[in-house]
């Protein structure tokens, strides 16, 4: 199957991001993709207060609604790497960082709330406290369809290998890691962590990423990648907005799992 990974610079403007997403879905389909994947926070990137004021319930989220229509119109699977949704509609003070898998008929078939919150003090000037604004998820999610068994994760999850072991043990051959990695951690850890998770799980790793400056003082690393189950980088997007493609064979995952006695 052919996968398309979108490297994008989401901005604090929902409609602008929707237009970008719709355009890339159309382009990916025209280039023969079966599945297109968007990064974390693909619907909106802003500061904490802006994220809250521009959030919606899942059912009413315009990014989700438009992606469902585009998936059906273009007959393509779509992963919204994550959008911010209210975690409790009755009390709209906290959010869920939610990844949504949409089938080619426009139906939601997978919902994953980020388990591991990005709480890190990278420097005196760069601090992140995702748990202040978001509720952590608790469920491991696997989507099964004609493409295979696909495990859903998000960004900071990458630092918790037990999650990937659990997904591999559940029979996954593909794991998604949509991300908005910081520049300071990305240049040191992004590639090596992606390759490590691929090797440990014996799965294909599909990691679409945010890139560039989204608003003042918020930059992301980019370098979206497809990594095969042996840890080889198949394609990489570097540091600009780009749509990249890879033709993958899930049987490679199954064959490598047999080597290590995982099947």
N, C-alpha and C positions, 0 to 999 in steps of 0.2 A: 504494500500500500504506500501511497505518497502522503507525507505530512508536510504542512506549511506552518512555520513558526513566525510570528509577527514580533519584530522588535520595534517598539514605539516610544514616543515621548508624550505620555498622557499629560494633560494640562488641567487647570481648574475651570473647565468648561465642558459640561456633560455633552452638549449638542455637538461640539467640535470633535470630541472623542467618538461619538456615535457615527458621525460621518466617516471618520477614518476607519473605524471597524467595518462598516458596511462596504466601503471601497475595497478593503483587503479581503473580505470574504468573497466578493465577486471576482477579484483578481486571482485568488487561490484556486477557485473552481475552474476558471478559464485555463489555468495551468495544470489541471489534472489532479489537484489535491483531493484526498478523501476526508481529511481532517485538518482543520486550521486551529491553531492555539494562540491565545493572546496572553500577555503577562499579567502579573498581579496589579491591582488597581488600574485596570485598563479603562474603566469608566470615568475615573476622576482621580486627579492627584493634586492635593492641596494640603494646607496645614490641618492640625487636628480639629479646630473649630469649623473650618470649611468642609472637612470630610463629613462632620456630623450634620451640618446645615444643608448638605447636598446629598444626603442619604435618603433612601426610600425603603419601603417594605419590598420584599422580593417580588411579590405579585405585581407591584406597581412600578418597578424599576425600569425606566425607559431604555437603559442599555440592554437589559435582559429581554425586554419585549421586542426591541428592534432586532436583536441577535436571533431570536426565535423565528421571526419572520424571514430574515435573510437565510437562515439555515434551511428552511423549508423551500424558499424560492430557488435557491441554488443547489439544493439536494446535497448538502455537505454537513459533516459533523463539525460542531463548534465547541471549543473550550473557552469560556470566559475565565481567564486565569484567576481573577477575583474582582468582585465589586463589593462596595460597602452597603450592607443592608441592616435595618434595625433588627437587633437580636430578639427584642420583645416589643411587639407592636403596641402593647398597652403602656409601655414605659420607655419612651424614645430617648434615653440618655446614653445608651451604649450600643455598639454595633457588632456585627459579625463580619469578619473578612472571609468572604464566601466564594468558592470556586464552583462554577456551574457547567455541567456537561450537557450539551443539547444535541439530540440526534438529527438526522437529515430530514426528518418529518417535522421538525420544530418542537419536539417534545423534550422536556427536562428529564434526563435519565440518571443524573448524578449530581449530588449536592454535598460539598465538603466545606466545613468551617475550620479554618486554620487552628491547629492545636497548639503549636508552640509560638508564644508571643515574642515579638522582637523588643526585648527590654535590654538595652545595651548602652553603656557610656563609653563611646569610642574616643572621646577627648573632652576637654572642658567646653568646647564649642559645638560638639556633635553628640547629642544624647537622644535616645529613642525610648519611649515608654508606651509601647503598643497596648499593654494591658490597662492603661488608664482610660483608653477610649473603646477598647474592644473586649468582648467576652471570648474566651478561648473555647474552641470546639473540643469534642471528646471522642468522636466516632471515626474509626478508620473506614475509608470508603473505596470500594472497587466498582468500576463500571464494566459490564460485560456486554459485548455486542459482536457484530461480524468482524470487527477489527482485532478483537482479542480481549484480554482482561487488562483493564487500565486502572492503575492506582493513582489517586489524587492526593497531591501534597501542595504546599505553598511555601516558597522562599525560605524563611528561617527554619522551617522543618528540616532543611537539608543538614543541619548540624546534629540531628538526632537519629543516628543510624538504626535504632531499634524499630522505628516506624517503617523504614524501608525493608528491613528483614521481615516484619509482619506482613507487608504487602506482597513480598516475594513468596512467602509461605502460603498466602492465600491464592497463589497461582498466577499472579500478575506477570505479564511479559513486557509491559510498558508502564512507566511511571512518569507522571507529569510534575514539573517543578516550575510553575510560573513565578516570576520573581521581580522585585524592585531592589536589587542589591546595591548597597552603598558603594561609592567609588573606593573608599579607603579599605574596605574589606574585600571588595570584588577583585581588586588587582592581585591580592595575595591568596585568596581562598576559593573563589568561584570555580575555576577550572578543576582544581584538585578535588574539591568536594563533589562536584558532579561526576567525575570519573570514579571516585571512590564509591559513591552510591551505586553506580552502574556495575562495578566489579563485584561489590558485596551482594547485590540483589540478583545479579545475572539478568538484568532487565535493560531494555532500551530506556534511555532517559531523554525526555523532551522538555527543554527548559527555555521557554520564551521569556525575554527580559525587557524591562524598561531601560531607557538609555537617555543620557543628556540632562539638560536643566529643565525642570518642570515648573518651578517657581523660584524666587530668590532663595539661595542657600540650600536648595534641594536638588542634588544631582545623583544620577544612577549610572552603574557600570556598563550595562549592555552585555555584549558578547553572548547572545543567545546561542544555544548549542543543541545539537543532537549527538548523543554519545551511545555507542553500541554496547551490548552486554559484556564485551571483553574490555571495555574502557577506552576504545578508540573514538576520537572526535571525528564525526562524519562530516559535519558542516558547522560553521561558526559565523556569526554576523558582525563581529568586531564592534565598532563604536558609533554607528550611525543607524538611523531608522532604516529598516530593511525587512523584506520578506524573503525568508530562506526556505529551501525545500530539501527533503531527503526521502529516498525510497527505502523502506525498511521491511524486513522479513521477520515476523515474530518467531518463526521456527529457529532462528539463530539463538534466541533466548532459551528456547526449549532444549536445544542441543547443548548449550553451555551449562544449563542446569543439570543435565545428565552427567556431564564431566565431574561435577562436584557432588553428585549424589543427591541433588535437590528434587529429583523426580523419581 
